Amino acid sequence: MALDALDRAAEEAALSGEQFKTLMAAFNREMGLDESYDTLVNKLEKQGKSGKAAKAIAGAVASYKAKGG
């Protein structure tokens, strides 16, 4: 399942929450993304998604946008 793969990748990367946020912020700036990772996570959580699901979705969106989507 995709969430399991994301969990494994996060564990292998061994990034703390703050390190990941810093990395995503730099990625968003570099890629010119209009919405920050944290903003998207907050929106998804407000829509009723769990924190884990919101983070997975936000990561997938960032990846998609990075590939030109």
Backbone hydrogen bonds in HBPLUS format (Angstrom, degrees):
<---DONOR---> <-ACCEPTOR-->    atom                        ^
c    i                          cat <-CA-CA->   ^        H-A-AA   ^      H-
h    n   atom  resd res      DA  || num        DHA   H-A  angle D-A-AA Bond
n    s   type  num  typ     dist DA aas  dist angle  dist       angle   num
A0005-ALA N   A0001-MET O   3.15 MM   4  6.52 155.0  2.22 150.7 157.9     1
A0006-LEU N   A0002-ALA O   2.96 MM   4  6.26 154.1  2.02 149.6 156.7     2
A0007-ASP N   A0003-LEU O   2.90 MM   4  6.13 155.0  1.96 147.2 154.1     3
A0008-ARG N   A0004-ASP O   2.94 MM   4  6.20 161.8  1.97 150.3 154.8     4
A0009-ALA N   A0005-ALA O   2.95 MM   4  6.14 158.2  2.00 146.0 152.3     5
A0010-ALA N   A0006-LEU O   2.93 MM   4  6.12 157.0  1.98 147.9 154.0     6
A0011-GLU N   A0007-ASP O   2.92 MM   4  6.17 157.9  1.97 150.1 156.3     7
A0012-GLU N   A0008-ARG O   2.87 MM   4  6.07 161.1  1.90 151.4 156.7     8
A0013-ALA N   A0009-ALA O   2.93 MM   4  6.06 150.7  2.01 143.9 152.0     9
A0014-ALA N   A0010-ALA O   3.03 MM   4  6.18 133.3  2.26 136.7 148.8    10
A0014-ALA N   A0011-GLU O   3.12 MM   3  5.00 129.5  2.39  92.7 106.4    11
A0020-PHE N   A0016-SER O   2.92 MM   4  6.14 159.7  1.96 154.5 160.0    12
A0021-LYS N   A0017-GLY O   2.98 MM   4  6.21 158.7  2.03 145.9 151.7    13
A0022-THR N   A0018-GLU O   2.94 MM   4  6.13 158.9  1.99 147.5 153.1    14
A0023-LEU N   A0019-GLN O   2.91 MM   4  6.11 159.5  1.96 147.5 153.3    15
A0024-MET N   A0020-PHE O   2.82 MM   4  6.04 161.2  1.85 153.9 159.1    16
A0025-ALA N   A0021-LYS O   2.89 MM   4  6.03 155.0  1.95 146.1 153.1    17
A0026-ALA N   A0022-THR O   3.04 MM   4  6.26 159.7  2.09 147.9 152.9    18
A0027-PHE N   A0023-LEU O   2.92 MM   4  6.11 155.3  1.98 145.4 153.1    19
A0028-ASN N   A0024-MET O   2.80 MM   4  5.99 162.9  1.82 151.9 156.0    20
A0029-ARG N   A0025-ALA O   2.99 MM   4  6.22 160.0  2.03 147.2 152.4    21
A0030-GLU N   A0026-ALA O   2.92 MM   4  6.08 164.4  1.95 149.7 154.3    22
A0031-MET N   A0027-PHE O   2.87 MM   4  6.03 155.0  1.94 152.3 159.2    23
A0032-GLY N   A0028-ASN O   2.90 MM   4  5.80 115.4  2.32 136.1 150.8    24
A0033-LEU N   A0028-ASN O   2.98 MM   5  5.01 150.3  2.07 143.7 148.0    25
A0032-GLY N   A0029-ARG O   3.25 MM   3  5.10 147.2  2.37  94.9 104.5    26
A0040-LEU N   A0036-SER O   3.04 MM   4  6.34 163.4  2.07 153.8 157.6    27
A0041-VAL N   A0037-TYR O   2.90 MM   4  6.16 161.4  1.93 154.7 160.5    28
A0042-ASN N   A0038-ASP O   2.92 MM   4  6.11 164.2  1.94 150.0 154.0    29
A0043-LYS N   A0039-THR O   2.98 MM   4  6.24 159.1  2.02 148.8 154.5    30
A0044-LEU N   A0040-LEU O   2.95 MM   4  6.17 163.8  1.98 153.7 157.8    31
A0045-GLU N   A0041-VAL O   2.91 MM   4  6.15 158.1  1.96 153.4 159.7    32
A0046-LYS N   A0042-ASN O   2.97 MM   4  6.17 153.6  2.04 147.7 154.7    33
A0047-GLN N   A0043-LYS O   3.09 MM   4  6.37 130.2  2.35 137.3 150.6    34
A0047-GLN N   A0044-LEU O   3.06 MM   3  4.99 131.4  2.31  92.9 106.6    35
A0049-LYS N   A0044-LEU O   3.11 MM   5  5.64 162.1  2.15 149.4 144.1    36
A0048-GLY N   A0045-GLU O   2.97 MM   3  5.12 158.3  2.02 106.0 111.5    37
A0054-ALA N   A0050-SER O   2.83 MM   4  6.00 162.5  1.86 156.1 161.6    38
A0055-LYS N   A0051-GLY O   3.01 MM   4  6.16 158.6  2.06 147.1 152.1    39
A0056-ALA N   A0052-LYS O   3.06 MM   4  6.26 155.4  2.13 144.1 151.1    40
A0057-ILE N   A0053-ALA O   2.90 MM   4  6.09 163.9  1.92 154.6 158.6    41
A0058-ALA N   A0054-ALA O   2.92 MM   4  6.06 164.6  1.94 148.0 152.8    42
A0059-GLY N   A0055-LYS O   2.96 MM   4  6.06 155.4  2.03 143.3 149.9    43
A0060-ALA N   A0056-ALA O   2.95 MM   4  6.17 153.1  2.03 144.8 152.3    44
A0061-VAL N   A0057-ILE O   2.85 MM   4  6.12 155.2  1.91 153.4 160.4    45
A0062-ALA N   A0058-ALA O   2.99 MM   4  6.18 161.1  2.02 146.4 151.4    46
A0063-SER N   A0059-GLY O   2.98 MM   4  6.17 155.2  2.04 143.7 150.6    47
A0064-TYR N   A0060-ALA O   2.89 MM   4  6.08 158.8  1.93 147.7 153.5    48
A0065-LYS N   A0061-VAL O   2.88 MM   4  6.10 164.7  1.91 155.1 158.7    49
A0066-ALA N   A0062-ALA O   2.92 MM   4  6.05 147.2  2.03 141.4 150.8    50
A0067-LYS N   A0063-SER O   3.17 MM   4  6.41 133.5  2.40 139.3 150.4    51
A0067-LYS N   A0064-TYR O   3.15 MM   3  5.27 134.6  2.36  96.9 109.1    52
A0069-GLY N   A0064-TYR O   2.99 MM   5  5.34 155.1  2.05 147.2 142.8    53
A0068-GLY N   A0065-LYS O   3.04 MM   3  5.15 158.6  2.09 106.8 110.7    54
